Amino acid sequence: MLRRITYYLLSVVFVAGMVACGGKSHDHLDHDHEHAEETEHHDHDSEEHDHDAKGAHTDEIILSPEKARAAGVKVEEVKPGMFHGVIHTSGKVMSASCDETTVVATISGRVQYKNHVSEGLKVAAGTTLFSITSAGMQLADGDPVQRSRIDYERAERDYTRAKILIKDKIISEKDLAVAKAEYEAAKLTYTSMKRTRSEGGVAVAAPRGGYVKQCLVNGGDYVEAGQPLAIITQNKHLYLRAEVSERHFGEVNKIRCAKFRTSYSNRLYDITDMGGHIQSYGRSAEVNNSYIPVIFEFNNTGDVVQGSYAEIYLITQDRPNVITLPLTALTEEQGIHFVYIQIDAEGYRKQEVTLGESDGERVEILTGVKQGDRVVTKGAMQVRLASASNAIPAHNHNH
């Protein structure tokens, strides 16, 4: 009986102790939970503060001076200066007429190529290009060489007889002079024919050196005496023909020089640097279109291909106090143009700009920059790439 009472009392004490301990543990856990929520709330406020602080500078692009130098970034201070009016158009490079010579047939007959004549071939003066033969052909006047020999022999006999008759005063001095002239002309023709005569026919040579621009006949074609066979150009001088819209007619007489870029190269050529000048310009639009031709002549530097199409910038009158930048300063996104302005040693800002006229090298800036701004003129693409790497990802909470 005593043992049961002792066991009961011990059980009561144990249960009371567990109850007391359990309550204390629950209070402690509640305190820890409140502390954790307070800490999380504090961390969340700190994160929002940091995000706001960074967000205030998201438009600034950071590029260290060392990286900028390595990327070839160059900066130019904006200063208004002298620029010029520009008429932007297109046109074509042509060979100058003074540089061209036409090779013509000296006799009638079938033409054959010599020396593998082809367009672009470089030839020296006197180089045989074609051979013309009348062999096997029924020509009305017979073989030209034989005919010239017969004419020469007849004229020689007439002149010899005239010299005898003049002694007896049977003919006049005038008749003697006519006979002499006919003899010398026939001799010159025959000598020329004989010199150019070969087994393949009469040779036709290049009258001067240059390049074969165009072959006008094919091998085996029949040609008449005097018919053009080929065109040779020396390619020393070229023409630039610009097609100007008639709406610019009032500005045509103000054009003083031109810059152009060919269809096969990004190089910008300046007519002035090539010893060129304006040759002529039309006073009215052409019949079949509404464009006015403007012709420039310039020296061929050796790397301009005649016949090529060109993008042309016609330079007109000067304009003062114009803000311009090199075309290399521009970047484009969806048809909108931007530049990058340096705001400190390692900070840059993206700026939208409005463009005016361009001469293919520099472009007029209408809005977006002002005097004193420091604009990136080289390496703008590297600054643009740096702006992408500086982008801050969107903040996200996962509870």
Secondary structure, DSSP 8 states (H G I E B T S, - for coil): -HHHHHHHHHHHHHHHHHHHHHHHHHHHHHHHHHHHHHHHHHHHHHHHHHHHHHHTTTTEEE--HHHHHHTT-EEEE---EEEEEEEEEEEEEEE-GGGEEEEE-SSSEEEEE-TT--TT-EE-TT-EEEEEE-TT---TT--HHHHHHHHHHHHHHHHHHHHHHTTTTSS-HHHHHHHHHHHHHHHHHHHHHHHHEETTEEEEE-SS-EEEEEE-S-TT-EE-TT-EEEEEE--SEEEEEEEEEGGGHHHHTT--EEEEEETT----EETGGGT-EEEEE-SS--SSSSEEEEEEEEE--S---TT-EEEEEEEEEEEEEE-EEEGGG-EEETTEEEEEEE-SSSEEEEEEEEEEEE-SSEEEEEES--TT-EEEEE-HHHHHHHHHHT---------
